[in-house]
Amino acid sequence: MRFVVLLGLVSLFADMTYEGARSISGPFLAVLGASGAVVGLVAGFGEFAGYALRLAAGWIADKTRRYWTLTITGYAVNLLAVPALALAGRWEAAAALLMMERIGKALRNPPRDAMLSFATHSLGAGRAFGLHEAMDQTGAILGPLIVAAVLYWRGGYRESFAVLLIPALAALAVLAAARRAFPRPQDLEPQLPAVDARGLSRRYWALVAAAALCGAGFADFPLIAFHIEKSQWMVDAWIAVLYAVAMAVDALAALVLGRWFDRRGARVAAVTPLMAAVAAPLAFLGSAASVWAAAVAWGIAMGAQESVVRAAVAQMAPAEMRGTAFGLFHAVFGTAWFAGSALLGFLYDFSLPALVAAAVALEAASFAVFLSIRARGPA
């Protein structure tokens, strides 16, 4: 529990940093002259790079067992790119920094999740990942609220990005403390009889397929925020508050769904595409009022994705392949998210009903695959 809480604190401060920036990245790109297609491509390609590189990061972590080296390097790149946005004068420069932030996240997530999975034996995978996600999203609530306060009092994007240097440095300090306290996190998992690691199970690959379909149809928040900005439904500070609401829902959903996962198994992850399918029409075909409901549905989907889906990966992979399993899962998911974000971005400029139809169709397919996964068992 102590190890889970320490990594949770790291994620709390980290999410204050990059989720605070993410809450205004769409409108910031719009102010710098980007189009809807550009916002969709930047968000999608950032996710693609951030997920595709996780395959290499996970494989290297398994081969070298240098979990901390990769994790610390990734966090440093991930977090320090955010306050640098305060210096960006063109959308191209801002886009490059947003890509760097995602690349840093790619380096650190598989080894961090592998380390976290070693602590789940006594806690339960759903409980451990749910608690971690809840702490993570507490930071994701505070970050956008800090940005909203800066926008309210100073009215500038650059000041908002600059103030996020404080939680970035706090995250790196707690990470260093965790490294000192737990130099070999793999020792937290008891040495159990060897598991056949010649390949990953059919359940694992079904989970990957379901998550990929879900990612392809999942409208990223920068595109939703871009739509709100273009529709002039609310001022920038309230967009950040809206994102904070989504993150609060995410945190609560992660705790509840994590416990449910430990009782019912992998099918609980079907909540992810179900809620994503609800969010799309509310966000893009609704009104200024319906986007609040969209934020709630979007937050539940994110909470499920970041808690029970990660817990399912941890359960379906043997310890010696866990970094690779997380990396491979995220690489496929990120590739699908990139393709889907690019598609949704182009459809946004063409037809909002077409955007919603594509998103709902992909989430419906994902929902069906999630329900087909056996709740428990090796096959």
N, C-alpha and C positions, 0 to 999 in steps of 0.2 A: 504493500500500500504506500509506503514512504517513497518508493521509486516512482510509482504511478503519479503520486502527487507532485513530486519534483518535476517530472516531465510535463505534468499538467500546468505547473506554474510557468515553465518555459513557454509552452504554447499559449498561455494566457497573455503574457507580455508580447509574444510574437504576433498573435492575432490582433492585439491592440494596434500594432504597427501596420501590418499589411492589409487587414480588413478595414481599418480606418481609411487607408489610401484607396482601397477598392470601392468604398462607398461613394467616392467622388471621381473615380478615374474616368467613367463614361462621360459625365458632364465636362470634366477637365479637357478631355480629348476634343469634345465638341467645341469648347471655347477656343482651342488651338487650331480649329479649322477642319477637324476630321469629319467624315461622313458616316452614316449608319453602317455601310459596308465595311469601312475601315475599323469602326469600333468592334464589329462582329469578328473581323479577321484578327485584330490585335488580341481580343479576349480569347478567341479560339486558338490562335497560333501560340499564344502564351501558355495556355493549358496544354496544348499538344507538346510543346518543348518541355514543359514542366512535368509531364507524365511520361513521355517517350524515354527521356533520360533516366527515369527511375529503374528501367530494366537493367541498365548498366550499373547503376548505383547499388541495386539489390544484389546483383551477381557478384560484384566486387566485395560487398560486405560479407557475403557468405564465404567467398574464397579466402579472404584475408582476415576475417573476424575483426577488422578495424572499424567497428561500428561507430566509435566516438569520433575518429578522425573525419569520416565522411559527414557525420551529423553536425559537428562544429563548423566545418568548412561551409556546408550548405546553409546553415543558419546565418553565418556572417554575410554571405552574398545575398541571401534572401532578404535580410533585414536592412542592410545598409543601403540597398538600392532605393528604398522608399523615401527617406529624407532627401536623397539626391534629386527627387522629382521637383523639389523646390527651385532647382536651377534650370529646369527644362524650359526652353523658349519656343520650341516647335513641337508639333505632335509627333514627328519622327523620333526626336530625342526622348520624349515621354514614353513612346511605344517601346524603344530600346530598353529603357530602365524597367518598364513593366515586364518585359521579357526576362531580364536579368533576375528580377524578383522571383519569377516562376522557375527559372533554372536552378536558383539556389534552393528552392523548395524541393525540386526534383532530387537534388543530391542528398538532402537530409531525411526525406520522408521514409524510404524503405529501411535504412538502417535504424532509424528511430522507432518505426513500427515493429521491426524485428525485436529490438530491445524491449519494447513495451510488451510484446507477446510473451516474452520469457517470464514476466511477472503475473501472467493470467492464470497460472495453474491452480492456485488456491483461491483466487478472487472470482474466477469465472470470466471468460472472454468478453461476454456482453457487458458485465458490470465494469470491468477494467477499461474497455474502450469507451463505454458510455460515460464513465466518470471523466476520463481524459478529454472526451469531446465536450462535456459540459463545462469543464474548466477552460478549454480552448475557446468555446463560444462566449464565455464570460468576457474574455478579452475582446472578442469580436463585437460584443455589445458596447463595451467601454470605448473602443477605438472610434467607431462612427459618432458616438456622443461627444467625444473630445473634438472631433472634426466639426461637428455641428456647432459646438460652442465657439470654436475659433472663427468659423464662418459668420456666426451671429455677431460676435464682438469686433472682429477685424474685417470680415467680408472678403478674405482672399484665400485662394487655393494654396499659394506658396507658403504662407504662414502655417496652414494646416499640415502640409507635408513636413515642414521643418520641425514642428513640435513633436512629431512621431519619432524623432531620434531618441527621445527619453525612454520610452518603453523598449525600443530596439536594444539599447545598451543594457537595460534591466534584464531582458531575456538572455543575453549573452553571459551576464554575470551569474544568473541562476544555473545556466547550462554548465558553466565551469564548476560550480559547486556540486552539481549532480555527478559530473565526471570524477571529481575527487572522492565522493561518497560511494560510488558504485563503478569502480574501474572495469569490472567484468560482469555486466548484467546477465550474460548467458548462464552464470552460475545460479541465478534465481530459479531456474527451471530444474526440477529434479531429473536425474539421469534415469530415464525410463528405458524399457526394452527398445531396441532399434526398430524403427518403422521403415517399411519398404519405401525407399525414396527414388526408385527407378523412374518414376514419373508422377505427375499430378493426377488426381482422380477425375472421373467424369463429372462429379459434383462441382469440383473446382472450375472446370471449363464451362459448365453450364452457368455458374455464377459470373464468370468473365463475360460470357455472351450477353447475359441479362443486363449486366452493368454497362456494357458497351452500348446497347440499344438505348438504355436510359440516358447515358451521357450525351448521345447524339441528339436526343430530343429535349435536353434540359437547357432552357434559355438562361444564359448567365446573367447575373445581376447588372453588370455594366450596360448590357443592351436594354434591360428593363429601365434602368435609370436614364439612359439616353432617350427612351421613349417618353418618360415622364417629363424630361427637360424640354423635348420638342413639343409636347402637348401643353406645356406650361400649366401643369396641374398643381405644382407646389414649388416653393423656392428651394434652393440648393440645400439649405440647412435641414429642411424637412425630409429631403431625400436621404440624407445621412441618418436621420432619426428612423425613417422607414427601414433602412438596412439594419439598424440596431434592433428594431422589433423582430425582424426575421432571424437575427442571431439569437435573441432571447428564446424564441420558439425552438430554434435549433437545439439549444442547450437543454431545455426541458424535454424535448422529444428524445434526445440521445439517452438521457437517464432512464426514461420510461421504457423505450424500445430496447435498450441494452438489457434490462431485467427480463423483458418479455422474450428476448432472444435466448437467454439462458434456459428458459422453460420450454420454448416452442421450436427453436432451431432456425435454420436459414430462411425459411419461407417468410419470416417476419420482414425480410428485406424488400418484399413486394410493396411495402408502404412507400418506398422511394419513387417508383414510376407513377404510382397512383396519385400522389400529391403533386408531382411535377406536371402531370396531365391536367390537374385542376388549376394550377398556377397560371399556365399559359393563356387561356382565354380571359381569365380575370385581369391579367396584366395588360394584354394587348388589344382586347376587344371590349374592355370595360370602361370605367370612368375613374375620376380622381378618388372616389370612395372605394371602388372595388380593388384598387391596387393594395390597400391595406389587407384585404382578405387574401390577395395573391401573395403578399409577403408572409402571411401565416403558413399557407400551403407550401410555399417555396422553402421556408425554414424547416418544416417537418421533413420535407424531402432531403434537405441537406443533413439534418440530424440523423436520419436513417442511413444515408450514404456513408457518413463519417463515423458511425458507431457500429451498427449491426453488420454492414457489408464488410468492414475491416475485421470485425470479430469473426465473421464467416471465413475469411481468408486465413486467419490465424488458426482456426480449427481444422481447416481442410489441408494444411501443409505441414509436413514434418519439420522439426526444429532445424535440421541441417539445410533445408531448402526454403526457409521462411523469408529470408531477404529476397531471394529470387522470385518466390511466389508473389510477394507484395510488389516487387518491381515490375514483373510481367503483367500482373493485374492492372497496375496503374498505367503502364505503357499502352495497353490495349484500350483502356478506358479513356486515356487522354487523346489518343488518335481519333477515337470516335467523337469525343467532345470537340476536337478541332474541326472535324468535318461537319458536325452538326452546327457548331457556332457559325462557321462560314456560311453554311446553307441558310440558317435563320437570319443572319445579317443581310444577305442578299435578298431574301424574301421580305425582310422588313422594308427595304426600299421599293419593292415591287407590289406586295399585297399582304396586309396584316392577316386577313382570313387564311391565306395560303400558309403563312408562317404558323398560325395556330393549328391548322389541319396537319401539317407535317409533324409538329411537336407531339400532338396527341396520338397520332398513328404510331410513332416510334415508341412512346411510353406504353401504349397498349400492348405492343409486341413484347416489350421488356417485362411487363406485368405477367404475361402468359408464361414466359420462360422462368421467371422467379417462382411462380406457383408450381412449376413442373419439377423443381429441385426437391429431392427427398429431404425431410426435416433433419434427419441424422443418418449416419452410416458412412462407410468408406467409399461406396461406389456411386 
